[in-house]
Amino acid sequence: MFRVFASEAFGLGMIVFIVACHGAGGELKSPVSGPVTASAAFAVAVWTMGPISGPQLTAALSLALLLTRRMNFVYGIIGVLGQLCGSLLGIGLAACLIPGLRDRTNFALHAPGPGVTDGQAFGLECICTFLLIACCLSTLDESRNAHWAQGHVTQFSVVVFLLILMLAAIIAKITGCGMNPAASMAAAVYNNNYKKLWIYIVAPVVGAIIAVLFWEMVLSDAASIERTKHWLTDPHFDRTKDYKRLNQQGNVMHESEEAM
C-alpha cells in the first residue's frame, strides 16, 4: 500500500513541479509551450509509475477504476492521498526553487480565464475529463483485441502524451486545464483560495462517471444488458467473462432441457 501512495505522490508531484516551474517569468521563462511541457510530464510519469500504481495520477481516473471494479476502495483512497501530498510537495518545491514564484498571487491555481463563466469552465472541464477517462478505459478494456489493448505501457504513455497535448492546447487559457481534483485541491490549499475550487472537483467527477457509464454500457466490446446487471449487482463480477455469451448458452441449455 505504501508503494501505491509513494508512486502516486511521486508521479503527480513530478508533474505539478514541472508544470509549476514552467510558470517562471521574465528572463527565466521557458521557450517551450505549456501544453507540450505538461503532456510530456504526464507521459514520463505514466512510463515511470505505470507498473507500480497503474498509474492513476488524477482522482478522476482513481474514481473510474473504482467504479469499473478494477481497484478496491482502500487502494483508491491511498492513491488520491498520495496525489494530494505529491501535488503539495511539487508546488512547494517549485515556489522555493524558482525565483519570483513564491510571491506570485494564486500560484499554480486553477481558475476560469477572463470572461469565462463558471458554467462554461465546468462544461469544458467535464467534457475534457470525459475524453481523458474514455481514452484510459479504452486501453484497459479486457475485451479488446490484443493489438488494440494496452499491451505495453509504452503505447499508453504515447497516447496520454497526445491526448493531454490536445486538451491542454485547447483549454489551458480558458480553464487552466484542471482535470485533476488532487492538483486543484493542492493549489487551493497552498494559496488559501477556494473560491472556484468546486468547479475543478465536481466537473472531473461528473465527467469520469459519465465516461465510465458510456464506455461500460455502450462502447466496450463486452457491453451487454446481462454484463451491466452483473457489474452493478454481482459481488463476484469478473471483468474477463463474456456474460452475454454465457447468458445465451444458458438460454440454449434451458430450451434444450424443456424440449426433452
Stockholm file with secondary structure:
# STOCKHOLM 1.0

chainA/1-260         MFRVFASEAFGLGMIVFIVACHGAGGELKSPVSGPVTASAAFAVAVWTMGPISGPQLTAALSLALLLTRRMNFVYGIIGVLGQLCGSLLGIGLAACLIPGLRDRTNFALHAPGPGVTDGQAFGLECICTFLLIACCLSTLDESRNAHWAQGHVTQFSVVVFLLILMLAAIIAKITGCGMNPAASMAAAVYNNNYKKLWIYIVAPVVGAIIAVLFWEMVLSDAASIERTKHWLTDPHFDRTKDYKRLNQQGNVMHESEEAM
#=GR chainA/1-260 SS CHHHHHHHHHHHHHHHHHHHHTTCCGGGCCSSCHHHHHHHHHHHHHHHHHHHHCCCCSHHHHHHHHHTTSSCHHHHHHHHHHHHHHHHHHHHHHHHHSTTTTTSTTTTCCCCCTTCCHHHHHHHHHHHHHHHHHHHHHHHCTTSCGGGSCCSHHHHHHHHHHHHHHHHHHHTTTTCCCCCHHHHHHHHHHHTCCTTHHHHHHHHHHHHHHHHHHIIIIISTTCCHHHHHHHHHCTTCCTTSCHHHHHHHHHHHHHHHHHC
#=GC SS_cons         CHHHHHHHHHHHHHHHHHHHHTTCCGGGCCSSCHHHHHHHHHHHHHHHHHHHHCCCCSHHHHHHHHHTTSSCHHHHHHHHHHHHHHHHHHHHHHHHHSTTTTTSTTTTCCCCCTTCCHHHHHHHHHHHHHHHHHHHHHHHCTTSCGGGSCCSHHHHHHHHHHHHHHHHHHHTTTTCCCCCHHHHHHHHHHHTCCTTHHHHHHHHHHHHHHHHHHIIIIISTTCCHHHHHHHHHCTTCCTTSCHHHHHHHHHHHHHHHHHC
//
